[in-house]
Amino acid sequence: MTNNHLAIKLKALRNQKGMSQEVLADESGLSLRTIQRIENGETNPTGDSLKRLANSLNASPDELIDWAIKEDNSYLVYLNLSTLTFLFFPLLGIIVPFILWTSKKDKIKGINTLGRDLINFEITWTMLMFSIPFSIFLLSKVGILDSFSLSTIFATTVIMYIINVLSVLFNTFRINNEKEVKYYPRLTFLK
């Protein structure tokens, strides 16, 4: 974050809201001199001061700070591979990538698309993972399927795991080659 960018952004937002420096100082609880020094690029506000300024301007601190969007394919690969935690427990394939995605959301080029598609795929996969074997079991009990065996459910589960692993590896390759990820099937839960 540069002093100059923050100064320009703060002054622009303050003017956009039709506030004087004095009014902003009153509403934020900061001194007029502090507001003047920030707007002149002489100093950066502390975290608390930045939060007060943002609240007074009905903005988020991110709107005041220039978070440059970086290109970081290694983090995208790491995010993508984090879904392999589903091998330990299926819900981890959703939780771990979600945490990694939200911690860097809007800060890395391509992370929003990857994170959204990845989480949507993992939620869809998890739902299918639990519903398909259950459906096979129910259909066999009702008599629609002739023979029920645990080997059918086991084979279905193994195939589902293989599909997930191959999807992750395929998309890791695509990320390394700077191509768009393709996760299918996926229902849209996150937009």
Backbone bond lengths (Angstrom), bond angles and torsions (degrees), N, CA, C in turn:
res aa  C-N    CA-C-N  psi(-1)  N-CA   C-N-CA  omega(-1)  CA-C   N-CA-C  phi
1 M - - - 1.451 - - 1.523 107.32 -
2 T 1.316 116.91 131.26 1.453 120.33 177.53 1.514 108.87 -102.50
3 N 1.337 115.08 149.13 1.466 119.75 178.16 1.516 110.43 -59.57
4 N 1.343 116.53 -40.84 1.453 121.37 -175.46 1.529 111.45 -63.57
5 H 1.343 116.89 -45.08 1.468 119.44 -179.44 1.526 110.89 -63.18
6 L 1.325 116.01 -45.76 1.459 120.18 179.98 1.526 110.64 -62.00
7 A 1.321 116.19 -41.43 1.465 120.58 179.81 1.528 110.70 -60.97
8 I 1.326 116.20 -46.89 1.471 120.83 179.98 1.520 110.68 -63.40
9 K 1.337 116.22 -45.11 1.470 120.90 -177.58 1.530 111.11 -65.08
10 L 1.332 117.27 -43.81 1.462 121.20 -179.88 1.521 110.71 -62.83
11 K 1.321 116.77 -45.93 1.453 120.97 -179.34 1.534 111.05 -64.04
12 A 1.338 116.35 -41.04 1.467 120.72 179.50 1.534 111.02 -64.25
13 L 1.323 116.82 -45.31 1.475 119.86 179.05 1.523 111.24 -64.90
14 R 1.334 115.84 -40.96 1.470 119.75 179.70 1.524 109.92 -62.57
15 N 1.331 117.13 -45.22 1.464 120.99 178.94 1.525 111.55 -66.29
16 Q 1.322 116.07 -37.92 1.470 120.80 178.78 1.532 110.64 -61.53
17 K 1.321 116.36 -35.60 1.467 121.25 179.16 1.528 111.88 -83.54
18 G 1.344 116.37 -4.97 1.459 120.57 179.12 1.518 112.81 71.83
19 M 1.311 116.92 32.14 1.466 121.57 -177.85 1.527 110.13 -104.49
20 S 1.292 115.25 144.26 1.465 120.14 171.96 1.525 107.61 -87.27
21 Q 1.319 116.45 167.61 1.460 119.76 176.54 1.531 110.61 -61.69
22 E 1.315 116.27 -35.53 1.463 120.61 -179.25 1.529 111.11 -65.28
23 V 1.335 116.16 -43.81 1.466 120.36 179.91 1.529 109.79 -65.01
24 L 1.330 116.63 -43.16 1.467 120.12 178.39 1.529 110.28 -61.75
25 A 1.315 117.11 -40.07 1.460 120.94 178.07 1.532 110.36 -62.22
26 D 1.332 117.04 -44.47 1.464 120.78 179.06 1.530 111.29 -62.93
27 E 1.318 116.66 -47.67 1.461 120.43 -175.79 1.526 112.95 -69.93
28 S 1.321 116.66 -31.94 1.463 119.58 -178.04 1.526 112.49 -88.84
29 G 1.322 116.87 -18.18 1.460 119.95 -177.54 1.522 112.67 81.13
30 L 1.331 116.33 10.47 1.459 120.92 177.24 1.521 109.15 -96.99
31 S 1.310 116.02 160.02 1.471 118.48 179.49 1.529 109.67 -76.13
32 L 1.326 114.98 154.26 1.459 121.16 177.30 1.523 109.89 -58.68
33 R 1.304 117.39 -39.99 1.470 121.13 -179.48 1.529 110.94 -63.14
34 T 1.332 117.75 -37.82 1.470 121.24 177.87 1.521 110.28 -63.84
35 I 1.336 116.76 -44.08 1.467 121.20 178.10 1.526 109.31 -60.14
36 Q 1.313 116.84 -45.23 1.466 121.28 -178.89 1.526 110.92 -62.66
37 R 1.323 117.62 -42.61 1.463 120.83 -178.95 1.528 111.31 -67.22
38 I 1.319 117.14 -37.00 1.467 120.06 177.85 1.525 109.84 -67.60
39 E 1.339 116.95 -45.73 1.469 120.71 -179.14 1.529 112.75 -68.02
40 N 1.331 117.70 -24.57 1.466 120.98 177.08 1.526 111.63 -87.12
41 G 1.332 117.14 -0.92 1.452 120.85 179.24 1.512 113.91 74.75
42 E 1.304 116.81 18.71 1.468 120.96 -178.43 1.525 112.10 -81.94
43 T 1.332 116.83 -22.64 1.462 120.74 -177.37 1.523 110.10 -153.45
44 N 1.321 115.43 159.92 1.462 122.50 171.96 1.517 108.06 -101.52
45 P 1.317 117.59 141.99 1.467 118.75 177.74 1.525 110.74 -73.37
46 T 1.305 116.09 154.57 1.467 120.59 172.62 1.529 107.67 -70.92
47 G 1.319 116.32 170.93 1.463 120.03 178.76 1.519 112.42 -58.15
48 D 1.334 115.88 -41.45 1.461 120.10 179.56 1.525 110.88 -66.54
49 S 1.324 116.75 -42.58 1.465 120.38 179.64 1.525 111.14 -65.06
50 L 1.329 115.58 -40.07 1.464 119.97 178.18 1.526 110.69 -62.12
51 K 1.313 115.83 -41.43 1.466 120.57 178.54 1.529 110.81 -64.65
52 R 1.323 116.90 -42.37 1.474 120.76 178.41 1.529 111.01 -62.76
53 L 1.326 116.15 -43.86 1.471 120.05 179.08 1.525 110.59 -62.44
54 A 1.321 115.87 -46.04 1.464 120.15 -179.88 1.527 110.92 -60.97
55 N 1.322 117.44 -45.32 1.474 120.79 179.02 1.526 111.13 -61.41
56 S 1.321 116.71 -41.64 1.466 120.58 -179.36 1.521 111.67 -65.61
57 L 1.332 116.48 -29.38 1.468 121.38 -179.45 1.530 112.24 -95.80
58 N 1.331 116.92 6.50 1.467 122.20 -176.39 1.523 110.77 51.97
59 A 1.320 115.34 48.67 1.462 122.02 -179.67 1.525 107.48 -134.66
60 S 1.308 115.35 171.60 1.462 119.45 174.43 1.523 108.34 -97.59
61 P 1.319 117.49 154.79 1.459 119.33 177.18 1.527 112.51 -56.95
62 D 1.334 116.67 -31.60 1.468 120.30 178.67 1.527 112.17 -63.43
63 E 1.332 116.93 -28.77 1.461 119.58 178.15 1.524 111.25 -69.53
64 L 1.313 117.19 -27.23 1.458 121.02 179.89 1.531 112.28 -84.68
65 I 1.309 115.62 -31.82 1.464 120.30 -175.52 1.512 109.43 -96.43
66 D 1.299 115.85 141.33 1.458 121.29 177.36 1.518 109.33 -87.14
67 W 1.305 115.71 94.77 1.456 119.50 173.90 1.516 105.98 -89.95
68 A 1.280 116.46 101.89 1.456 120.36 179.93 1.525 109.10 -68.45
69 I 1.315 116.11 132.92 1.456 120.39 177.57 1.518 107.86 -77.37
70 K 1.332 115.55 122.17 1.452 121.59 -176.62 1.523 110.13 -99.92
71 E 1.318 114.65 158.52 1.459 119.87 169.65 1.512 106.60 -97.68
72 D 1.316 116.15 122.26 1.457 120.79 -178.75 1.521 108.60 -145.29
73 N 1.332 115.33 80.62 1.465 119.84 -179.49 1.514 112.20 -62.85
74 S 1.329 117.59 -29.76 1.464 119.09 -179.26 1.538 110.27 -65.50
75 Y 1.337 117.36 -36.42 1.467 119.05 177.62 1.527 109.97 -70.46
76 L 1.330 117.23 -36.69 1.463 120.12 177.63 1.530 110.34 -63.32
77 V 1.329 116.43 -41.31 1.468 120.15 177.14 1.527 109.61 -63.68
78 Y 1.328 116.06 -44.30 1.468 121.18 178.90 1.526 110.48 -60.19
79 L 1.328 116.99 -44.60 1.461 121.30 177.69 1.518 110.31 -59.97
80 N 1.321 116.23 -46.12 1.459 121.31 -179.18 1.531 111.08 -62.24
81 L 1.319 116.64 -46.27 1.468 120.36 -178.87 1.524 112.84 -70.34
82 S 1.331 116.69 -20.36 1.476 119.38 179.10 1.523 111.94 -63.14
83 T 1.319 116.71 -20.09 1.469 118.82 178.53 1.519 111.76 -68.52
84 L 1.324 117.25 -17.66 1.464 119.16 178.61 1.520 112.06 -65.52
85 T 1.320 117.15 -8.14 1.466 119.69 174.55 1.522 111.08 -63.37
86 F 1.349 117.01 -13.78 1.461 119.86 176.46 1.531 110.59 -62.39
87 L 1.327 117.14 -20.68 1.464 120.25 179.04 1.534 111.47 -64.52
88 F 1.319 116.66 -26.82 1.467 121.07 177.70 1.520 111.09 -85.64
89 F 1.310 115.43 -41.79 1.464 121.59 178.23 1.532 106.62 -160.05
90 P 1.344 118.56 125.83 1.465 120.80 -172.50 1.534 115.78 -51.87
91 L 1.318 118.28 -38.36 1.469 119.13 -177.98 1.527 112.95 -70.20
92 L 1.332 117.34 -21.50 1.461 119.63 176.43 1.526 111.37 -63.92
93 G 1.330 116.43 -28.51 1.460 121.20 177.28 1.516 112.83 -66.56
94 I 1.324 117.06 -12.93 1.465 122.19 174.99 1.528 109.59 -102.40
95 I 1.316 116.59 -47.02 1.466 121.31 -172.55 1.527 112.31 -66.64
96 V 1.326 117.73 -50.10 1.472 120.68 -176.68 1.534 111.39 -61.60
97 P 1.350 119.17 -50.90 1.468 117.79 178.32 1.532 112.92 -62.95
98 F 1.331 117.28 -33.99 1.459 119.93 179.52 1.528 110.56 -62.68
99 I 1.326 116.68 -43.35 1.468 120.56 178.81 1.530 110.11 -64.08
100 L 1.323 116.58 -45.69 1.470 120.05 179.85 1.532 111.27 -63.65
101 W 1.318 116.44 -39.63 1.462 121.08 -179.22 1.524 110.96 -66.00
102 T 1.327 116.75 -50.62 1.460 119.45 -176.02 1.519 112.53 -67.71
103 S 1.336 117.42 -25.28 1.469 118.90 179.01 1.526 112.33 -71.48
104 K 1.326 117.53 -22.66 1.475 121.13 -178.97 1.530 112.22 -121.40
105 K 1.309 117.10 10.64 1.465 121.48 -176.96 1.531 110.41 -54.87
106 D 1.317 116.90 134.98 1.458 125.26 179.07 1.528 113.50 67.54
107 K 1.332 118.46 10.22 1.462 120.13 -179.13 1.520 112.85 -113.65
108 I 1.335 116.88 -14.86 1.461 121.42 179.97 1.523 108.20 -126.80
109 K 1.312 115.23 134.89 1.460 120.82 -178.83 1.533 110.05 -61.60
110 G 1.335 116.13 127.20 1.452 122.80 176.77 1.516 115.45 85.69
111 I 1.325 117.65 -4.14 1.470 119.14 -175.57 1.530 112.03 -71.93
112 N 1.319 117.15 -31.90 1.469 118.69 -178.73 1.522 111.08 -66.19
113 T 1.317 116.98 -44.65 1.467 120.49 179.14 1.519 110.52 -65.79
114 L 1.323 116.02 -47.73 1.465 119.91 -179.88 1.520 110.92 -60.95
115 G 1.321 116.83 -49.28 1.463 120.40 -178.39 1.520 112.43 -59.65
116 R 1.326 115.82 -46.57 1.464 120.20 -179.60 1.529 111.04 -62.33
117 D 1.340 116.93 -49.40 1.470 120.27 -178.07 1.526 111.23 -65.14
118 L 1.308 115.91 -40.24 1.452 121.47 -179.16 1.529 111.74 -64.40
119 I 1.317 116.41 -47.87 1.474 120.12 179.91 1.527 110.42 -65.78
120 N 1.334 117.10 -42.50 1.470 119.68 177.54 1.525 111.06 -59.62
121 F 1.337 117.00 -42.36 1.461 120.89 178.42 1.523 110.64 -63.34
122 E 1.325 116.88 -45.96 1.461 120.04 -177.56 1.527 112.29 -65.95
123 I 1.321 117.04 -36.91 1.473 119.24 176.65 1.526 109.36 -65.53
124 T 1.335 116.19 -45.38 1.466 120.35 178.57 1.525 110.44 -60.46
125 W 1.332 116.07 -46.21 1.464 120.76 -179.34 1.531 110.80 -60.76
126 T 1.315 117.00 -44.23 1.464 120.95 -179.05 1.529 110.77 -63.53
127 M 1.326 115.90 -41.35 1.467 118.69 177.87 1.533 110.72 -62.78
128 L 1.324 116.38 -44.18 1.462 120.03 178.48 1.527 111.14 -66.25
129 M 1.306 115.44 -38.66 1.463 121.36 -178.80 1.526 111.65 -57.23
130 F 1.318 115.98 -38.59 1.454 119.21 -179.37 1.526 112.79 -90.37
131 S 1.322 117.58 -28.69 1.467 118.92 -175.67 1.528 113.63 -84.11
132 I 1.312 119.02 -34.12 1.470 120.12 -177.58 1.535 111.85 -65.23
133 P 1.332 119.98 -52.13 1.476 117.80 177.63 1.530 112.90 -61.07
134 F 1.333 116.00 -37.00 1.458 119.37 177.86 1.534 110.28 -64.37
135 S 1.323 116.75 -40.70 1.470 121.20 178.26 1.527 110.89 -64.37
136 I 1.316 117.28 -42.63 1.470 120.75 178.28 1.519 109.73 -59.90
137 F 1.294 116.61 -44.29 1.459 121.52 179.14 1.528 110.74 -60.97
138 L 1.333 117.31 -48.13 1.464 121.25 -179.24 1.523 111.75 -63.80
139 L 1.328 116.79 -44.04 1.474 119.96 -179.53 1.524 111.76 -63.66
140 S 1.297 117.04 -33.17 1.467 118.98 178.16 1.525 111.03 -73.37
141 K 1.319 116.70 -34.50 1.468 119.77 179.19 1.526 111.66 -71.78
142 V 1.325 116.58 -33.37 1.464 121.00 179.89 1.530 110.26 -76.75
143 G 1.318 116.52 -21.57 1.456 119.97 178.11 1.508 113.46 103.37
144 I 1.316 118.21 2.86 1.462 120.44 178.74 1.527 110.06 -72.05
145 L 1.314 117.49 -40.64 1.464 121.69 173.13 1.516 107.50 -93.26
146 D 1.328 116.76 134.14 1.460 120.78 -175.68 1.520 112.83 -64.48
147 S 1.283 116.40 -52.60 1.468 117.04 -175.86 1.524 109.43 -126.00
148 F 1.286 113.14 133.73 1.456 119.94 177.97 1.516 107.85 -105.56
149 S 1.301 114.64 134.06 1.453 117.24 174.27 1.512 109.29 -145.08
150 L 1.295 115.37 151.75 1.452 120.20 177.29 1.519 110.59 -64.89
151 S 1.324 116.71 -26.34 1.465 119.55 179.96 1.530 111.09 -65.98
152 T 1.327 118.13 -30.74 1.467 121.32 176.94 1.522 110.29 -66.54
153 I 1.316 116.12 -45.29 1.467 120.17 178.31 1.533 110.00 -66.55
154 F 1.324 116.43 -41.38 1.459 119.86 178.94 1.529 110.83 -62.37
155 A 1.330 117.15 -45.87 1.468 121.04 179.75 1.525 110.99 -61.94
156 T 1.335 116.64 -41.23 1.464 120.80 178.20 1.517 110.67 -62.69
157 T 1.318 116.89 -42.89 1.466 121.47 179.28 1.523 110.82 -63.14
158 V 1.317 117.29 -44.73 1.470 121.12 178.98 1.530 110.37 -61.88
159 I 1.309 117.21 -43.26 1.472 121.04 178.85 1.529 110.41 -62.03
160 M 1.319 117.27 -41.58 1.465 121.05 178.67 1.534 110.88 -62.06
161 Y 1.322 116.88 -42.91 1.463 120.36 178.26 1.530 111.25 -64.39
162 I 1.315 116.57 -41.59 1.467 120.58 179.06 1.522 110.59 -62.66
163 I 1.338 117.57 -42.11 1.471 121.33 178.07 1.524 110.25 -59.70
164 N 1.316 117.18 -43.32 1.458 120.41 -179.13 1.525 111.09 -65.55
165 V 1.326 117.68 -47.53 1.465 121.07 -179.78 1.525 110.33 -60.96
166 L 1.328 117.07 -45.09 1.473 120.28 -179.58 1.527 111.45 -64.52
167 S 1.324 117.03 -37.17 1.472 120.07 177.42 1.513 111.01 -63.49
168 V 1.321 116.42 -43.21 1.466 120.68 179.42 1.526 110.12 -64.28
169 L 1.317 117.56 -46.75 1.466 120.97 -178.92 1.531 111.29 -65.71
170 F 1.323 117.18 -42.27 1.467 121.71 177.86 1.527 110.36 -58.95
171 N 1.326 116.85 -45.13 1.462 120.06 -178.47 1.528 112.32 -74.85
172 T 1.312 118.11 -27.34 1.460 120.09 172.77 1.520 109.30 -62.57
173 F 1.313 115.90 -43.53 1.470 121.26 176.46 1.528 110.56 -60.64
174 R 1.317 117.09 -42.95 1.469 121.09 -179.85 1.534 111.04 -65.53
175 I 1.330 117.39 -40.01 1.470 120.28 178.52 1.527 110.08 -63.77
176 N 1.339 116.99 -43.30 1.464 120.64 178.90 1.524 112.06 -61.08
177 N 1.329 116.22 -30.34 1.460 120.76 178.83 1.525 112.48 -95.38
178 E 1.340 115.83 12.32 1.465 123.82 177.98 1.533 112.83 54.81
179 K 1.326 114.09 44.14 1.463 120.74 176.01 1.526 108.61 -110.88
180 E 1.314 114.93 162.05 1.464 121.00 179.88 1.523 110.66 -68.78
181 V 1.347 116.23 139.24 1.465 120.10 178.91 1.519 110.15 -75.30
182 K 1.326 114.75 152.13 1.466 120.59 179.06 1.519 108.41 -135.49
183 Y 1.311 115.23 102.36 1.455 121.36 177.69 1.519 109.51 -109.73
184 Y 1.338 116.13 115.28 1.455 121.87 178.01 1.514 108.07 -138.96
185 P 1.300 120.63 142.96 1.464 127.33 -3.35 1.524 110.07 -80.71
186 R 1.290 114.96 150.86 1.469 119.01 174.97 1.519 109.06 -151.45
187 L 1.293 114.95 131.92 1.461 121.89 171.85 1.517 107.04 -90.77
188 T 1.303 117.10 153.48 1.459 120.16 -178.14 1.520 109.85 -90.34
189 F 1.329 115.48 105.95 1.453 122.20 174.34 1.519 109.68 -103.51
190 L 1.324 116.06 -40.58 1.464 122.81 178.51 1.513 108.89 -109.26
191 K 1.318 116.09 133.39 1.463 119.88 -179.30 1.498 110.54 -110.11
